[in-house]
Amino acid sequence: RGIPHTIPERADQVRNRLRRGSRGGRPPAFDRQLYKRRNVVERCFNRLKQWRGIATRYDKTAESYQAAVTLASLLMWA
C-alpha cells in the first residue's frame, strides 16, 4: 500500500549501528509528528475494542456495525 513505517529505533540499536561505523548502515527515517498521530489512532482503536460487540463483530450487516462504531465513538467523545 506504500505506507512507510513510523516505528522509532531503539537506543541499543542506535548504539550498535554507530559502533559499526560505515558498516552499520543508514539510519531509518523517523518522523516524530507522524508517530504522535499514529499513536492517537491506535489508542482510539484500542478504546473501541473495549466494546464487546465491536471487538467480536456481532452485527450481521456493515450498516449496523458502522452504527455501533459511530455510537461508541460518540460516547467516548462525550
Stockholm file with secondary structure:
# STOCKHOLM 1.0

chainA/1-78         RGIPHTIPERADQVRNRLRRGSRGGRPPAFDRQLYKRRNVVERCFNRLKQWRGIATRYDKTAESYQAAVTLASLLMWA
#=GR chainA/1-78 SS CCCCCCCCCCHHHHHHHHHHGGGGCCCCCCCHHHHHHHHHHHHHHHHHTTSHHHHHTCCSSHHHHHHHHHHHHHHHHC
#=GC SS_cons        CCCCCCCCCCHHHHHHHHHHGGGGCCCCCCCHHHHHHHHHHHHHHHHHTTSHHHHHTCCSSHHHHHHHHHHHHHHHHC
//
